[in-house]
């Protein structure tokens, strides 16, 4: 599962901010000061944003543990990805990935649209202000991804789990992670 999460994070990072389209400049007249990169990174810790207890409840598997995943930074598009894997007895039950694109401008809805365009069979998911998309890939993993601006920085948040995970199971997990930032 960890390999799949890392592969997805890398793909999402490339897809979301390298689509070739230039986002429109922000309509804000004055840029908001961004928190220090250390504070921003701490506030986007996936294991803090989505505790193991929430995942346990959503998938009806008690006793999951949250294990921080590796940092995956891309110099090509500025993506800084962090992940948290949810495990039971060392076996993966899912993962949350948070990728922030420092120094980039982008619109969350455009990020979600680029993922939908890149993933065959991807479906829109209602209830997210800037949109969300759900799909099952060839490796038989399900993913729900959404994006938002955090202190002016585009951030992509996605939960990946086994293909049997439904939109209904994943939606509250991604919403909780979005609300926690």
C-alpha positions, -999 to 999 in steps of 0.1 A, spaced: 0 0 0 29 24 8 43 20 -27 8 28 -41 5 59 -19 39 72 -29 31 65 -66 -3 82 -63 12 112 -45 38 116 -72 12 113 -100 -12 137 -83 16 162 -78 26 161 -114 -10 161 -127 -24 188 -104 2 215 -111 18 205 -144 -12 204 -167 3 231 -189 -25 256 -182 -16 288 -164 -41 296 -136 -56 330 -136 -39 354 -111 -55 357 -77 -82 383 -74 -68 394 -40 -52 428 -41 -27 422 -14 -12 388 -7 -18 374 27 13 367 47 20 330 48 29 312 81 65 300 84 71 269 64 77 250 96 43 261 110 26 254 76 41 219 75 31 211 111 -5 223 104 -7 199 74 5 167 92 -17 140 78 -16 119 109 -28 149 130 -54 160 104 -70 125 103 -65 104 135 -65 66 132 -97 65 153 -116 83 126 -105 59 99 -113 29 122 -148 42 127 -153 49 89 -142 14 78 -154 -5 109 -120 -18 117 -111 -11 153 -75 -7 165 -59 10 135 -26 28 141 -14 59 122 21 56 108 38 86 92 48 79 56 79 92 38 82 128 27 80 131 -11 91 165 -25 91 173 -62 115 199 -75 97 198 -109 64 213 -96 72 224 -60 49 197 -45 57 187 -9 38 156 -1 34 140 34 14 109 40 0 89 69 -7 52 66 -34 35 86 -24 0 96 -37 -30 116 -10 -54 128 14 -39 102 -10 -44 73 -21 -13 54 -58 -3 55 -55 30 37 -35 63 36 -40 100 36 -17 122 15 -14 159 17 6 177 -10 12 215 -8 26 235 -37 46 262 -21 53 292 -44 27 281 -69 -6 297 -78 -35 275 -87 -72 270 -82 -84 240 -62 -112 233 -87 -87 232 -115 -65 208 -96 -95 185 -90 -105 188 -127 -70 178 -139 -71 146 -118 -106 138 -131 -93 143 -167 -63 121 -160 -82 92 -144 -105 71 -165 -139 65 -148 -133 92 -122 -166 106 -107 -174 140 -92 -182 138 -55 -208 163 -42 -204 183 -10 -169 198 -14 -166 236 -20 -139 232 -47 -149 198 -59 -137 163 -53 -132 132 -74 -134 95 -67 -119 67 -88 -106 31 -86 -73 26 -104 -57 -5 -121 -40 -15 -89 -75 -19 -73 -72 10 -49 -99 36 -45 -90 73 -41 -110 104 -31 -92 136 -37 -100 173 -31 -80 205 -30 -81 239 -13 -60 270 -7 -42 271 27 -27 305 34 -27 311 -3 -9 279 -11 -27 252 -32 -30 219 -12 -42 186 -26 -57 161 0 -65 125 -9 -74 93 9 -65 60 -8 -77 27 4 -88 -7 -9 -111 -8 -40 -140 -19 -18 -140 15 0 -170 35 -11 -174 72 -17 -196 72 14 -168 58 36 -141 81 22 -161 114 21 -161 120 59 -124 112 61 -114 137 34 -138 163 48 -123 159 83 -88 163 69 -98 194 50 -115 209 81 -84 201 103 -60 223 85 
